[in-house]
Amino acid sequence: MELIVAVYDDWGIGRDGTQPIALSADRKFFRQTTKGCLVIAGRRTIEDFPGQKPLPGRVNVMLTRSGREIPGFTVCKSPEEALTLAQQADRAMVIGGGSVYRQMLPYCDAAYVTKVHVTPESDTFFPNLDEDDGWYLAETLQSGEEDGIAYEMILYRRKASVR
Ligand SMILES: NC(=O)c1ccc[n+]([C@@H]2O[C@H](COP(=O)([O-])OP(=O)(O)OC[C@H]3O[C@@H](n4cnc5c(N)ncnc54)[C@H](OP(=O)(O)O)[C@@H]3O)[C@@H](O)[C@H]2O)c1
């Protein structure tokens, strides 16, 4: 399984249930990268989707303990349930937010990270993969600047475990 996230310089990813700064280049990269995938998101992240509508062209999975249903989303009550669905899909991506990334990261072996070089105040963070010995920077896929903000799309991979 894989994940996709946009992080600020302090690995912050959001504040008050939304992303304080979002780049259109990153939205495009997200759309391209997740196209056709099964995508797994927490209930709070889905509440931030425009109109709380499922993302088109993807199988949308929502993690919630509440039993809440939203049309177009398959509900999972645990990360294990989501993992079972992911294993049946051709390609599955975890798309946030903070609590779901943390819980699903151990099951992921690739991470598409957009680094947005700015530091707005965040209340939700992603683990810093640059300081995690279990991961390495495999490839810089894109880089650019938008509205004076530099960004890079980086693919991190989990190191093969040595036994
Ligand atoms: N920068 C990025 O790329 C990016 C991407 C996505 C989101 N975000 C940001 O991340 C923030 C949201 O993250 P968050 O941590 O607050 O919320 P979240 O992870 O999106 O959603 C949390 C909710 O998911 C459900 N959930 C979590 N763990 C579960 C489990 N083990 N079993 C069943 N359900 C579970 C619960 O829903 P119930 O309460 O309904 O039970 C929980 O309240 C926002 O600021 C958003 O903008 C950023």
The ligand as a Tripos MOL2 file, in Angstrom:
@<TRIPOS>MOLECULE
LIG
   48    52     1     0     0
SMALL
NO_CHARGES

@<TRIPOS>ATOM
      1 N1         -1.5850   17.8480    3.7510 N.am      1 LIG1
      2 C1         -2.2260   16.7580    3.3390 C.2       1 LIG1
      3 O1         -1.8110   16.1040    2.3870 O.2       1 LIG1
      4 C2         -3.4650   16.3340    4.0580 C.ar      1 LIG1
      5 C3         -4.2080   15.2500    3.5840 C.ar      1 LIG1
      6 C4         -5.3530   14.8700    4.2860 C.ar      1 LIG1
      7 C5         -5.7360   15.5780    5.4030 C.ar      1 LIG1
      8 N2         -4.9750   16.6100    5.8250 N.ar      1 LIG1
      9 C6         -5.3520   17.3730    7.0360 C.3       1 LIG1
     10 O2         -5.3810   16.4980    8.1570 O.3       1 LIG1
     11 C7         -6.3160   17.0220    9.1090 C.3       1 LIG1
     12 C8         -7.2990   15.9350    9.4800 C.3       1 LIG1
     13 O3         -6.5870   14.9020   10.1490 O.3       1 LIG1
     14 P1         -7.1540   14.2930   11.5160 P.3       1 LIG1
     15 O4         -6.1060   13.4390   12.1240 O.co2     1 LIG1
     16 O5         -7.7230   15.4060   12.3290 O.co2     1 LIG1
     17 O6         -8.4220   13.4650   11.0250 O.3       1 LIG1
     18 P2         -8.5490   12.2290    9.9780 P.3       1 LIG1
     19 O7         -7.4170   11.2920   10.1760 O.co2     1 LIG1
     20 O8         -8.8290   12.7470    8.6290 O.co2     1 LIG1
     21 O9         -9.9210   11.5810   10.4730 O.3       1 LIG1
     22 C9        -10.0580   11.1600   11.8000 C.3       1 LIG1
     23 C10       -11.2900   10.3150   11.9220 C.3       1 LIG1
     24 O10       -11.0960    9.0870   11.2180 O.3       1 LIG1
     25 C11       -11.7550    8.0360   11.9220 C.3       1 LIG1
     26 N3        -10.7480    7.0940   12.4080 N.ar      1 LIG1
     27 C12        -9.4600    7.3410   12.7510 C.ar      1 LIG1
     28 N4         -8.8670    6.2030   13.1990 N.ar      1 LIG1
     29 C13        -9.8140    5.2300   13.1230 C.ar      1 LIG1
     30 C14        -9.8190    3.8550   13.4630 C.ar      1 LIG1
     31 N5         -8.7370    3.2390   13.9900 N.pl3     1 LIG1
     32 N6        -10.9500    3.1520   13.2690 N.ar      1 LIG1
     33 C15       -12.0520    3.7550   12.7550 C.ar      1 LIG1
     34 N7        -12.1180    5.0650   12.4330 N.ar      1 LIG1
     35 C16       -11.0110    5.7900   12.6170 C.ar      1 LIG1
     36 C17       -12.4710    8.6880   13.0950 C.3       1 LIG1
     37 O11       -13.7500    9.0780   12.6180 O.3       1 LIG1
     38 P3        -15.0490    9.1710   13.6130 P.3       1 LIG1
     39 O12       -14.7400   10.3020   14.5610 O.co2     1 LIG1
     40 O13       -16.1700    9.4600   12.6830 O.co2     1 LIG1
     41 O14       -15.1580    7.8560   14.2880 O.co2     1 LIG1
     42 C18       -11.5930    9.9010   13.3530 C.3       1 LIG1
     43 O15       -12.2490   10.9400   14.0620 O.3       1 LIG1
     44 C19        -6.9930   18.2080    8.4400 C.3       1 LIG1
     45 O16        -6.3840   19.4190    8.8620 O.3       1 LIG1
     46 C20        -6.7300   17.9710    6.9690 C.3       1 LIG1
     47 O17        -6.7250   19.1660    6.2120 O.3       1 LIG1
     48 C21        -3.8700   17.0160    5.1660 C.ar      1 LIG1
@<TRIPOS>BOND
     1     1     2 1
     2     2     3 2
     3     2     4 1
     4     4     5 ar
     5     4    48 ar
     6     5     6 ar
     7     6     7 ar
     8     7     8 ar
     9     8     9 1
    10     8    48 ar
    11     9    10 1
    12     9    46 1
    13    10    11 1
    14    11    12 1
    15    11    44 1
    16    12    13 1
    17    13    14 1
    18    14    15 2
    19    14    16 1
    20    14    17 1
    21    17    18 1
    22    18    19 2
    23    18    20 1
    24    18    21 1
    25    21    22 1
    26    22    23 1
    27    23    24 1
    28    23    42 1
    29    24    25 1
    30    25    26 1
    31    25    36 1
    32    26    27 ar
    33    26    35 ar
    34    27    28 ar
    35    28    29 ar
    36    29    30 ar
    37    29    35 ar
    38    30    31 1
    39    30    32 ar
    40    32    33 ar
    41    33    34 ar
    42    34    35 ar
    43    36    37 1
    44    36    42 1
    45    37    38 1
    46    38    39 2
    47    38    40 1
    48    38    41 1
    49    42    43 1
    50    44    45 1
    51    44    46 1
    52    46    47 1
@<TRIPOS>SUBSTRUCTURE
     1 LIG1         1 GROUP 0 **** ****
